[in-house]
Structure formats: structure tokens, C-alpha cells
Amino acid sequence: MRSSTGQHVVVAGGGLAGIRTVAALRDAGFDGRVTMLDRDPECDHDRPPLSKGFLTGTHSEADIRLPRAAELDADERVTAEAAGLSARERVLHLRGGVSLGFDGLVIATGLRARTLPGSVRVPTIRSIHDARRLRAALTGRAGRLVVIGAGFIGTELAASARELGWQVTLIARESNPLTRALGQTMGRFVADLHWRHGVDVRAGQGAHEVTDTPDGYRVRLAGGEVIEADLVVAAIGAIPNTEWLDDTEILTGDGVHTDAGLRVLDRARVPVSGIVAAGDVARSPHPLFPVESVRVEHWSNANEHAKTAAATLLADLSNTAPVVRHAAVPSFWSDQYDQKILAVGLPHLADYATVVEGDPSEGRFLIAYTRNQQTVGAAGVGTTRSLARYRRAIATATQRENPPQAITDGGGPSAVSTTQEET
Ligand SMILES: Cc1cc2nc3c(=O)[nH]c(=O)nc-3n(C[C@H](O)[C@H](O)[C@H](O)COP(=O)(O)OP(=O)(O)OC[C@H]3O[C@@H](n4cnc5c(N)ncnc54)[C@H](O)[C@@H]3O)c2cc1C
């Protein structure tokens, strides 16, 4: 790389993907100026513990500082909100009227929690602020909690609240928790896990309405049944923070669309040199999977994206343009009670899933997921080694040498993110 001195990289979003992209740029020798901005001054907390150890008290705030956040070699860390972009002119517009010129831009603005419609504001969990409030509400007393939504965050919240002694009702719109992400077999295992820990799992109907009463809340299910609660939390998915790009040249639609190297696309679907997207907000093609584009809402993806985004940006900034392609196999985990569910690939793409090792009833098993007989993922409990084998198999598969490259705005399985929550 030629010397980057004098070049200026701006990072919009200081969560995991933003921080790790700055770290990757520095690790690769970028010695120019970096400005990382986030609208949340406390953006540098890791999110996975927020629904788990931070709620139950095993993790303190200091424990969940993002690795490398404190010693990050960013010249400037700014509390500011990106509000617009002139991509060709290389200017980022901030709320309040200030503009920031750049040579390279990283878009890492992540997601925000989806909220329930209605007159009662039902808490959600995405940030350290949400988690602090929820921890305060759950600690020191034990009452009746209703968790609306049984995806990863909803099921983890239910488990954490049970550990704190709360009486928990978990509402899953689908036939079992986690089925959208991991299918029926894993869904039944997770439902059973929660039943055994005393959670009242109400599957197959969503929450219709939440009202407040002098004593708490009433949650009316789609079938008409009413559940009384002292506390209600909604975990019904998340929305990409892309509205600030609405009036710009950048292509958005359930995320910021990118090429395979995470370079953003303009509305004519042409990659824009020097601007990349990374983490939960990025929607990109993936050479290992039979989809046009995918957006992955998991920790390791944000981490891996950071390396690709930095490599692409450095190539653009130095005009060396080596071919950079993001091909890391996604992987994710969910801790619930004493169980760790691990997954690789994109199981939600599957049209068929089968147990290939162990038995869910024994608490040790591996499920393989295929689509058109091609392995797209694996998930299990207590089968880490076999899972690693599947990961390697997906990474080295030759069956997808010519993945579709066109980008669409939605529809079909490719529009589904990997952690869609349920109501
Ligand atoms: C409660 C919870 C538990 C989780 N548990 C797991 C788990 O067990 N396993 C797993 O694999 N993954 C888990 N995840 C997902 C994982 O944490 C995310 O994939 C990861 O945090 C994504 O990082 P990111 O940097 O892309 O986005 P974010 O962490 O959302 O960061 C985006 C940042 O951009 C900022 N921002 C947004 N808009 C603007 C703007 N216009 N201007 C300036 N700044 C802006 C936001 O304030 C935010 O700080 C969990 C997530 C949550 C919320």
C-alpha cells in the first residue's frame, strides 16, 4: 500500500463493525486520519451480553466494553449523527449542519429494535441504555414477565429472567421458538428447554395488543386470551439504520446493498469506489450461498466484515484494486441457561433439515441444513467439532462457483436476514 498519510477515512457507526474496521485499517498499516462517529456516546459496549450475563449480573459494564475500543487509534471519536451523504463529492452530512469531507467512508450504522405498534410503549433491547433499564426492572424483585417474540433475543431474555426468578411467558408467533432461523427440530428442542426451566411457552399465535392497567400490563394474544404481567418486553426483530441514506445515490432496501467486496452500490447498481458497508447493516452477495444477497445480524459477521471492508477500502484508496471478496462462513451462538446453541452457514435458507448426529432428547445433537441438496448450514448443541467440519465443508464447497450476482430490492429467501425475530 502506498503511504496513506493525508488521507481521511470516516466511519459512520461506532459499534462492533465500525470499531473493528478501524482496527483492521490500522493493522494493515493505514496511517492516515480516521474519524469515527456515532450518535450514541456509549456505543462501545458489546451487545451479546445485554440479553444474557449483563441482565443476570455475571457481566459488569466494564466487562462488556468492546475489545480494542478503549485503545483504538482513532484520531477523533465524535458523538454525531450521520444525516446525509454526497457520495460522488465525498462529503458526509451530519445532523446539525456540519459536513465532513472524506477519502474513504465506512457505513456501519447497524440496526435498531423494531417496536410494537400501539399506545403502550413496550421496552425493547438493543443498546446499553435499554439493558440498564431492563436490568433495573428485573433486579431486586421477581414478578410476571411476558416476552413477545421468540427469536434469539426473546429466548435469551426469557432464560435470563427465569434465572432471576421471574415467572416468564414467552410468546412465539411461529409453531416453536427460533423456527424461522433454525427450523422445527431446533425449535422443539428450545421450546422443551424453556418448558423444563418453567417458562410458559405460548407458540403459534402472536401478541395482538398490549394495554396498561393500574397494576401492570395485559397482553392479548391473537386467539383472544389475555395474560397479565408486571413487565412486558418486545423482541420482534430489528430494522437497518439506513434512512439517512434515503435521498442519496446509495442503494438501500433492507440494508445497504454492496458488491461482494462490501463496496456500496449506487442506484444504478454500480459499485462506488471508496465507500464500504459492514456489519448488520450491510446486504451483500455471498459466493458460498445460492442467494443474490444476504444481510447477517450476527457478531462474527460484523467482525469478519470489518476485515473485508478495510481491505476493499485500502485497495480503493491506493488504486491497487485487488479483487476482494467476502467469503467468510457466517457463524453464531446463543447461550440459554446452561446450553450453548452453535450454528454455521445460513440455516434459514434451507428447504430440508435433518439430525445427523446425536439426539435432541439427549441434549447433544447436530442438524444439517440443505437447499436443493446443497449444504447451507449446520446447528447443534454439544457438537462443536462436527460443526467445525460442516463449516469447512461449506467454505470449500465447489458447488457454488457461479453464484448469482444480481441485486434485488427484496422478495424471496435472500431478503430474509438470519435473525428475524417473531411476534
Ligand atoms: C441484545 C443482543 C444480543 C445479541 N446476542 C448475540 C449473540 O449471542 N450471538 C451473535 O452472534 N450475535 C448477537 N447479537 C448481534 C450482534 O451483537 C450484532 O451482530 C453486532 O452488534 C453488529 O454490530 P454492528 O456494528 O454492525 O451494529 P451495531 O452494534 O448496531 O452498531 C451500529 C452503531 O451505529 C450507530 N448509528 C446508527 N445510526 C447512526 C447514524 N445515522 N449516525 C451515527 N451513528 C449511527 C448506533 O448508535 C450503533 O452504535 C446480539 C445483539 C443484541 C442487540
The ligand as an ORCA input file, in Angstrom:
! r2SCAN-3c Opt
* xyz 0 1
  C     -29.288     -7.982     22.860
  C     -28.438     -8.558     21.765
  C     -27.865     -9.826     21.906
  C     -27.105    -10.377     20.880
  N     -26.565    -11.627     21.047
  C     -25.839    -12.183     20.042
  C     -25.296    -13.492     20.200
  O     -25.469    -14.152     21.229
  N     -24.588    -14.014     19.165
  C     -24.387    -13.326     17.991
  O     -23.750    -13.851     17.063
  N     -24.871    -12.068     17.829
  C     -25.600    -11.488     18.823
  N     -26.110    -10.225     18.666
  C     -25.842     -9.491     17.402
  C     -24.537     -8.698     17.431
  O     -24.401     -8.006     18.628
  C     -24.544     -7.744     16.236
  O     -24.445     -8.535     15.074
  C     -23.436     -6.706     16.261
  O     -23.538     -5.886     17.386
  C     -23.497     -5.852     14.992
  O     -22.599     -4.800     15.071
  P     -22.711     -3.533     14.103
  O     -21.536     -2.688     14.435
  O     -22.934     -3.968     12.715
  O     -24.062     -2.792     14.507
  P     -24.445     -2.060     15.861
  O     -23.876     -2.784     17.014
  O     -25.926     -1.869     15.795
  O     -23.728     -0.630     15.772
  C     -24.197      0.384     14.947
  C     -23.881      1.727     15.569
  O     -24.259      2.745     14.651
  C     -24.812      3.835     15.367
  N     -25.650      4.596     14.444
  C     -26.822      4.232     13.872
  N     -27.256      5.178     13.021
  C     -26.337      6.177     13.070
  C     -26.224      7.428     12.389
  N     -27.114      7.826     11.475
  N     -25.149      8.198     12.678
  C     -24.218      7.808     13.586
  N     -24.281      6.628     14.244
  C     -25.324      5.816     13.978
  C     -25.556      3.182     16.508
  O     -25.717      4.095     17.594
  C     -24.660      2.000     16.847
  O     -23.767      2.307     17.883
  C     -26.891     -9.646     19.681
  C     -27.473     -8.370     19.525
  C     -28.245     -7.838     20.550
  C     -28.880     -6.468     20.376
*
